[in-house]
């Protein structure tokens, strides 16, 4: 199985660079974006992202707004919200908008890796169901 492709989206450059190193050592393919707009531009060019780790508080387009846009055009991509400024309201809003989970910074790297693996597995399962449904529909049309 190929490694999961993860996009880190955070306006804090040192955080993204450190997390990229730590996650790459755990056999994940990492893309970086430093704003919501940059994340959306990256997704427009490369849709093979499995999981996005998305900061909530960013200048310009915040994490919840970015999440809404991601889910509009890429509903199967799982998004883990990550923040050092958690509020119950932002957590609830993120989950309402389709976030897979919501973690506090700094988070335990093993917990984050586990969440990424679970989110990637959920995306893969959804994709498999779509393939199976498509095959079944084609077979029904052909009269198989």
TORPA-4810 file (N, C-alpha, C, O; in nm, 3 decimals):
<nodes>
NODE_1_0.085_-0.119_0.000_0.000_0.000_0.000_0.089_0.125_0.000_0.191_0.130_0.069_X
NODE_2_0.049_0.223_-0.077_0.130_0.345_-0.085_0.108_0.431_0.040_0.003_0.423_0.105_X
NODE_3_0.207_0.513_0.074_0.194_0.596_0.194_0.083_0.699_0.178_0.051_0.742_0.068_X
NODE_4_0.026_0.737_0.291_-0.078_0.840_0.288_-0.017_0.974_0.250_0.096_1.006_0.288_X
NODE_5_-0.093_1.051_0.174_-0.050_1.185_0.136_-0.126_1.284_0.224_-0.249_1.289_0.223_X
NODE_6_-0.050_1.362_0.300_-0.107_1.452_0.400_-0.067_1.595_0.367_0.048_1.621_0.333_X
NODE_7_-0.163_1.686_0.376_-0.132_1.828_0.360_-0.139_1.896_0.497_-0.239_1.884_0.568_X
NODE_8_-0.032_1.967_0.531_-0.029_2.047_0.653_-0.063_2.190_0.615_0.000_2.248_0.526_X
NODE_9_-0.163_2.248_0.682_-0.204_2.386_0.653_-0.199_2.465_0.782_-0.279_2.443_0.873_X
NODE_10_-0.103_2.557_0.790_-0.085_2.637_0.911_-0.004_2.760_0.873_0.089_2.750_0.793_X
NODE_11_-0.037_2.874_0.929_0.037_2.996_0.898_0.169_3.006_0.975_0.250_3.095_0.947_X
NODE_12_0.192_2.918_1.070_0.316_2.919_1.148_0.420_2.832_1.076_0.420_2.709_1.088_X
NODE_13_0.509_2.897_1.002_0.609_2.827_0.919_0.694_2.730_1.001_0.712_2.616_0.958_X
NODE_14_0.749_2.770_1.118_0.831_2.674_1.194_0.753_2.548_1.235_0.808_2.438_1.234_X
NODE_15_0.626_2.565_1.270_0.542_2.450_1.306_0.529_2.355_1.188_0.546_2.234_1.203_X
NODE_16_0.499_2.409_1.071_0.480_2.326_0.951_0.611_2.254_0.917_0.610_2.135_0.884_X
NODE_17_0.722_2.325_0.924_0.850_2.263_0.890_0.887_2.151_0.988_0.935_2.046_0.946_X
NODE_18_0.865_2.175_1.116_0.894_2.073_1.218_0.803_1.951_1.200_0.850_1.838_1.203_X
NODE_19_0.674_1.976_1.181_0.579_1.864_1.164_0.608_1.787_1.035_0.591_1.665_1.031_X
NODE_20_0.650_1.858_0.931_0.684_1.791_0.806_0.797_1.690_0.830_0.789_1.576_0.783_X
NODE_21_0.899_1.731_0.901_1.011_1.641_0.931_0.964_1.521_1.013_0.999_1.407_0.984_X
NODE_22_0.884_1.549_1.116_0.840_1.441_1.205_0.748_1.342_1.133_0.759_1.221_1.153_X
NODE_23_0.660_1.392_1.049_0.566_1.304_0.979_0.632_1.230_0.863_0.597_1.115_0.834_X
NODE_24_0.728_1.294_0.796_0.801_1.229_0.688_0.879_1.109_0.741_0.889_1.006_0.674_X
NODE_25_0.933_1.122_0.861_1.006_1.010_0.923_0.914_0.891_0.950_0.962_0.779_0.967_X
NODE_26_0.784_0.915_0.953_0.687_0.809_0.977_0.621_0.764_0.847_0.509_0.715_0.846_X
NODE_27_0.693_0.783_0.738_0.652_0.733_0.606_0.523_0.795_0.552_0.444_0.727_0.485_X
NODE_28_0.501_0.921_0.581_0.389_0.993_0.521_0.443_1.088_0.417_0.551_1.145_0.434_X
NODE_29_0.369_1.107_0.308_0.405_1.206_0.207_0.340_1.337_0.249_0.219_1.343_0.270_X
NODE_30_0.419_1.442_0.261_0.369_1.568_0.316_0.373_1.679_0.212_0.474_1.699_0.143_X
NODE_31_0.263_1.750_0.202_0.255_1.875_0.125_0.236_1.985_0.228_0.180_1.962_0.336_X
NODE_32_0.282_2.105_0.194_0.270_2.217_0.286_0.190_2.330_0.223_0.200_2.357_0.103_X
NODE_33_0.110_2.396_0.307_0.041_2.519_0.267_0.039_2.609_0.391_0.025_2.562_0.504_X
NODE_34_0.055_2.738_0.368_0.068_2.831_0.480_-0.053_2.925_0.493_-0.048_3.023_0.567_X
NODE_35_-0.160_2.893_0.421_-0.286_2.968_0.433_-0.398_2.883_0.374_-0.374_2.785_0.304_X
NODE_36_-0.520_2.922_0.405_-0.635_2.852_0.349_-0.637_2.862_0.197_-0.662_2.763_0.128_X
NODE_37_-0.609_2.982_0.145_-0.609_3.000_-0.001_-0.503_2.914_-0.067_-0.527_2.855_-0.172_X
NODE_38_-0.384_2.907_-0.007_-0.278_2.825_-0.064_-0.316_2.677_-0.062_-0.284_2.603_-0.156_X
NODE_39_-0.383_2.633_0.043_-0.429_2.494_0.051_-0.526_2.463_-0.064_-0.515_2.359_-0.128_X
NODE_40_-0.619_2.554_-0.089_-0.717_2.533_-0.196_-0.648_2.532_-0.333_-0.686_2.455_-0.421_X
NODE_41_-0.546_2.618_-0.350_-0.471_2.619_-0.476_-0.397_2.486_-0.495_-0.394_2.431_-0.605_X
NODE_42_-0.337_2.435_-0.388_-0.267_2.305_-0.396_-0.364_2.193_-0.432_-0.332_2.107_-0.513_X
NODE_43_-0.482_2.195_-0.372_-0.583_2.092_-0.400_-0.632_2.099_-0.545_-0.665_1.997_-0.604_X
NODE_44_-0.636_2.219_-0.600_-0.679_2.233_-0.739_-0.578_2.167_-0.833_-0.615_2.120_-0.941_X
NODE_45_-0.450_2.164_-0.792_-0.344_2.105_-0.874_-0.324_1.957_-0.847_-0.287_1.881_-0.936_X
NODE_46_-0.349_1.914_-0.723_-0.322_1.775_-0.683_-0.434_1.726_-0.592_-0.438_1.759_-0.474_X
NODE_47_-0.524_1.648_-0.648_-0.639_1.600_-0.570_-0.611_1.468_-0.499_-0.700_1.412_-0.435_X
NODE_48_-0.487_1.418_-0.508_-0.457_1.289_-0.447_-0.418_1.302_-0.300_-0.334_1.226_-0.251_X
NODE_49_-0.478_1.394_-0.231_-0.452_1.414_-0.088_-0.548_1.322_-0.011_-0.667_1.314_-0.044_X
NODE_50_-0.497_1.254_0.090_-0.581_1.168_0.173_-0.635_1.241_0.295_-0.754_1.232_0.327_X
NODE_51_-0.547_1.313_0.363_-0.583_1.378_0.489_-0.522_1.518_0.492_-0.409_1.539_0.448_X
NODE_52_-0.598_1.613_0.545_-0.547_1.748_0.565_-0.546_1.778_0.714_-0.645_1.755_0.784_X
NODE_53_-0.433_1.828_0.762_-0.423_1.875_0.900_-0.432_2.026_0.891_-0.344_2.091_0.834_X
NODE_54_-0.538_2.083_0.946_-0.574_2.221_0.920_-0.581_2.302_1.049_-0.656_2.269_1.141_X
NODE_55_-0.501_2.409_1.055_-0.505_2.500_1.169_-0.636_2.577_1.166_-0.686_2.612_1.059_X
NODE_56_-0.692_2.604_1.284_-0.817_2.678_1.292_-0.794_2.828_1.277_-0.862_2.894_1.198_X
NODE_57_-0.699_2.882_1.352_-0.676_3.027_1.352_-0.565_3.063_1.255_-0.448_3.036_1.279_X
NODE_58_-0.606_3.125_1.143_-0.511_3.174_1.045_-0.561_3.308_0.995_-0.682_3.331_0.989_X
NODE_59_-0.469_3.398_0.958_-0.514_3.525_0.901_-0.582_3.502_0.767_-0.556_3.403_0.699_X
NODE_60_-0.669_3.593_0.730_-0.742_3.576_0.604_-0.849_3.470_0.621_-0.934_3.480_0.709_X
NODE_61_-0.844_3.369_0.538_-0.941_3.260_0.545_-0.904_3.169_0.662_-0.798_3.106_0.661_X
NODE_62_-0.989_3.162_0.763_-0.958_3.078_0.879_-0.984_2.931_0.849_-1.030_2.896_0.740_X
NODE_63_-0.954_2.845_0.945_-0.965_2.702_0.924_-1.105_2.654_0.894_-1.124_2.566_0.809_X
NODE_64_-1.205_2.709_0.962_-1.343_2.664_0.939_-1.388_2.703_0.798_-1.453_2.623_0.730_X
NODE_65_-1.355_2.825_0.754_-1.388_2.866_0.617_-1.317_2.776_0.516_-1.377_2.734_0.417_X
NODE_66_-1.190_2.748_0.541_-1.112_2.661_0.452_-1.174_2.522_0.447_-1.185_2.462_0.340_X
NODE_67_-1.213_2.470_0.562_-1.277_2.339_0.570_-1.404_2.335_0.483_-1.425_2.240_0.409_X
NODE_68_-1.486_2.439_0.492_-1.609_2.444_0.411_-1.577_2.435_0.262_-1.642_2.361_0.188_X
NODE_69_-1.475_2.509_0.220_-1.437_2.509_0.078_-1.379_2.374_0.036_-1.408_2.325_-0.073_X
NODE_70_-1.299_2.314_0.122_-1.242_2.182_0.091_-1.355_2.081_0.072_-1.355_2.005_-0.025_X
NODE_71_-1.449_2.079_0.164_-1.558_1.980_0.159_-1.651_2.001_0.040_-1.711_1.906_-0.009_X
NODE_72_-1.663_2.126_-0.008_-1.746_2.153_-0.127_-1.689_2.082_-0.249_-1.763_2.019_-0.325_X
NODE_73_-1.558_2.093_-0.268_-1.499_2.040_-0.390_-1.432_1.903_-0.374_-1.408_1.834_-0.472_X
NODE_74_-1.401_1.865_-0.249_-1.332_1.738_-0.224_-1.394_1.671_-0.100_-1.328_1.661_0.004_X
NODE_75_-1.517_1.627_-0.110_-1.587_1.577_0.009_-1.527_1.453_0.074_-1.552_1.427_0.191_X
NODE_76_-1.448_1.376_0.001_-1.391_1.254_0.058_-1.262_1.278_0.136_-1.223_1.194_0.217_X
NODE_77_-1.197_1.391_0.114_-1.074_1.419_0.187_-1.109_1.442_0.334_-1.196_1.523_0.366_X
NODE_78_-1.039_1.371_0.421_-1.063_1.386_0.564_-0.976_1.500_0.619_-0.860_1.515_0.582_X
NODE_79_-1.036_1.579_0.708_-0.967_1.696_0.762_-0.963_1.686_0.915_-1.065_1.670_0.981_X
NODE_80_-0.841_1.697_0.967_-0.821_1.701_1.112_-0.791_1.845_1.148_-0.692_1.902_1.103_X
NODE_81_-0.877_1.904_1.230_-0.857_2.042_1.275_-0.757_2.040_1.389_-0.764_1.955_1.478_X
NODE_82_-0.664_2.134_1.386_-0.558_2.140_1.486_-0.543_2.285_1.530_-0.528_2.374_1.447_X
NODE_83_-0.546_2.309_1.661_-0.534_2.447_1.706_-0.476_2.458_1.845_-0.488_2.366_1.927_X
NODE_84_-0.414_2.570_1.870_-0.367_2.604_2.003_-0.465_2.696_2.072_-0.443_2.736_2.187_X
NODE_85_-0.573_2.730_2.004_-0.671_2.826_2.055_-0.811_2.765_2.052_-0.904_2.827_2.001_X
NODE_86_-0.825_2.647_2.105_-0.952_2.576_2.094_-1.062_2.640_2.176_-1.042_2.684_2.290_X
NODE_87_-1.178_2.645_2.115_-1.299_2.681_2.187_-1.402_2.575_2.155_-1.395_2.510_2.051_X
NODE_88_-1.496_2.559_2.242_-1.602_2.462_2.217_-1.677_2.499_2.090_-1.712_2.412_2.010_X
NODE_89_-1.703_2.628_2.070_-1.776_2.672_1.952_-1.703_2.637_1.822_-1.764_2.588_1.727_X
NODE_90_-1.572_2.663_1.819_-1.499_2.633_1.695_-1.491_2.482_1.672_-1.495_2.437_1.557_X
NODE_91_-1.481_2.404_1.779_-1.479_2.258_1.764_-1.612_2.209_1.709_-1.615_2.127_1.617_X
NODE_92_-1.721_2.258_1.763_-1.855_2.218_1.717_-1.875_2.258_1.572_-1.925_2.179_1.492_X
NODE_93_-1.835_2.381_1.538_-1.851_2.428_1.400_-1.768_2.344_1.303_-1.815_2.309_1.195_X
NODE_94_-1.645_2.312_1.342_-1.562_2.228_1.257_-1.622_2.091_1.234_-1.621_2.040_1.122_X
NODE_95_-1.675_2.031_1.339_-1.736_1.899_1.325_-1.863_1.906_1.240_-1.890_1.816_1.160_X
NODE_96_-1.940_2.013_1.256_-2.061_2.032_1.174_-2.025_2.041_1.025_-2.099_1.994_0.939_X
NODE_97_-1.912_2.101_0.998_-1.870_2.122_0.859_-1.799_1.999_0.800_-1.758_2.001_0.684_X
NODE_98_-1.785_1.894_0.880_-1.732_1.769_0.825_-1.590_1.734_0.866_-1.529_1.646_0.805_X
NODE_99_-1.535_1.802_0.967_-1.401_1.766_1.013_-1.402_1.624_1.069_-1.500_1.582_1.131_X
NODE_100_-1.295_1.552_1.046_-1.283_1.416_1.100_-1.262_1.420_1.251_-1.322_1.341_1.325_X
NODE_101_-1.176_1.511_1.296_-1.148_1.523_1.439_-1.092_1.661_1.466_-1.065_1.739_1.375_X
NODE_102_-1.074_1.691_1.594_-1.030_1.821_1.640_-0.927_1.797_1.750_-0.960_1.742_1.854_X
NODE_103_-0.802_1.839_1.727_-0.696_1.816_1.825_-0.634_1.948_1.870_-0.633_2.046_1.795_X
NODE_104_-0.584_1.949_1.993_-0.519_2.067_2.049_-0.369_2.063_2.022_-0.307_1.956_2.027_X
NODE_105_-0.310_2.180_1.994_-0.165_2.195_1.987_-0.115_2.222_2.129_-0.186_2.289_2.204_X
NODE_106_-0.004_2.175_2.169_0.072_2.071_2.098_0.004_1.936_2.121_-0.040_1.907_2.233_X
NODE_107_-0.003_1.857_2.019_-0.066_1.725_2.036_0.043_1.619_2.036_0.152_1.638_1.981_X
NODE_108_0.012_1.510_2.097_0.102_1.396_2.101_0.119_1.343_1.959_0.020_1.316_1.891_X
NODE_109_0.242_1.327_1.915_0.268_1.284_1.777_0.208_1.146_1.748_0.160_1.122_1.638_X
NODE_110_0.211_1.057_1.846_0.152_0.924_1.824_0.001_0.933_1.809_-0.058_0.859_1.729_X
NODE_111_-0.062_1.022_1.885_-0.207_1.043_1.872_-0.239_1.100_1.734_-0.335_1.057_1.670_X
NODE_112_-0.159_1.196_1.689_-0.180_1.254_1.557_-0.163_1.149_1.448_-0.244_1.142_1.355_X
NODE_113_-0.059_1.069_1.457_-0.034_0.962_1.359_-0.153_0.865_1.356_-0.198_0.824_1.249_X
NODE_114_-0.204_0.829_1.473_-0.319_0.738_1.480_-0.441_0.801_1.413_-0.514_0.734_1.340_X
NODE_115_-0.464_0.930_1.438_-0.579_0.999_1.377_-0.563_1.007_1.225_-0.660_0.989_1.151_X
NODE_116_-0.441_1.033_1.179_-0.416_1.037_1.034_-0.444_0.900_0.972_-0.509_0.891_0.867_X
NODE_117_-0.396_0.794_1.037_-0.418_0.658_0.985_-0.567_0.625_0.979_-0.615_0.571_0.880_X
NODE_118_-0.640_0.658_1.086_-0.785_0.631_1.089_-0.858_0.713_0.983_-0.947_0.661_0.914_X
NODE_119_-0.822_0.840_0.969_-0.886_0.925_0.869_-0.855_0.875_0.728_-0.943_0.875_0.642_X
NODE_120_-0.731_0.833_0.705_-0.694_0.778_0.574_-0.770_0.650_0.543_-0.812_0.628_0.429_X
NODE_121_-0.787_0.566_0.643_-0.863_0.442_0.625_-1.010_0.471_0.593_-1.071_0.403_0.511_X
NODE_122_-1.065_0.572_0.659_-1.205_0.610_0.633_-1.221_0.658_0.489_-1.318_0.622_0.421_X
NODE_123_-1.127_0.741_0.443_-1.133_0.789_0.304_-1.123_0.672_0.207_-1.199_0.664_0.111_X
NODE_124_-1.028_0.581_0.232_-1.010_0.465_0.144_-1.137_0.379_0.140_-1.174_0.329_0.033_X
NODE_125_-1.202_0.361_0.255_-1.325_0.281_0.260_-1.436_0.347_0.178_-1.510_0.280_0.106_X
NODE_126_-1.446_0.480_0.189_-1.548_0.551_0.109_-1.519_0.537_-0.040_-1.610_0.515_-0.120_X
NODE_127_-1.393_0.551_-0.077_-1.356_0.537_-0.218_-1.385_0.396_-0.269_-1.431_0.379_-0.382_X
NODE_128_-1.360_0.294_-0.187_-1.387_0.156_-0.226_-1.537_0.134_-0.246_-1.578_0.065_-0.340_X
NODE_129_-1.618_0.192_-0.159_-1.764_0.179_-0.174_-1.811_0.243_-0.304_-1.901_0.191_-0.370_X
NODE_130_-1.752_0.354_-0.341_-1.789_0.421_-0.466_-1.751_0.334_-0.585_-1.829_0.321_-0.679_X
NODE_131_-1.633_0.274_-0.581_-1.590_0.185_-0.689_-1.685_0.066_-0.700_-1.728_0.030_-0.810_X
NODE_132_-1.719_0.005_-0.586_-1.809_-0.110_-0.587_-1.947_-0.073_-0.641_-2.007_-0.148_-0.718_X
NODE_133_-1.997_0.043_-0.601_-2.128_0.088_-0.649_-2.124_0.115_-0.799_-2.220_0.085_-0.870_X
NODE_134_-2.016_0.170_-0.847_-2.001_0.198_-0.990_-1.995_0.069_-1.070_-2.060_0.057_-1.174_X
NODE_135_-1.919_-0.028_-1.022_-1.910_-0.158_-1.089_-2.047_-0.225_-1.092_-2.088_-0.280_-1.194_X
NODE_136_-2.118_-0.219_-0.982_-2.251_-0.280_-0.974_-2.347_-0.212_-1.072_-2.425_-0.279_-1.140_X
NODE_137_-2.341_-0.080_-1.079_-2.428_-0.005_-1.170_-2.398_-0.041_-1.316_-2.489_-0.058_-1.396_X
NODE_138_-2.271_-0.052_-1.350_-2.232_-0.089_-1.486_-2.281_-0.229_-1.519_-2.334_-0.255_-1.627_X
NODE_139_-2.264_-0.320_-1.424_-2.309_-0.458_-1.444_-2.461_-0.465_-1.463_-2.510_-0.542_-1.547_X
NODE_140_-2.535_-0.386_-1.387_-2.682_-0.384_-1.401_-2.722_-0.330_-1.537_-2.816_-0.380_-1.598_X
NODE_141_-2.653_-0.227_-1.583_-2.685_-0.170_-1.714_-2.659_-0.268_-1.827_-2.731_-0.269_-1.928_X
NODE_142_-2.557_-0.352_-1.810_-2.523_-0.449_-1.913_-2.610_-0.575_-1.902_-2.611_-0.658_-1.993_X
NODE_143_-2.681_-0.587_-1.793_-2.765_-0.703_-1.773_-2.691_-0.822_-1.716_-2.736_-0.936_-1.731_X
NODE_144_-2.580_-0.799_-1.651_-2.500_-0.907_-1.590_-2.564_-0.957_-1.463_-2.511_-1.048_-1.399_X
</nodes>
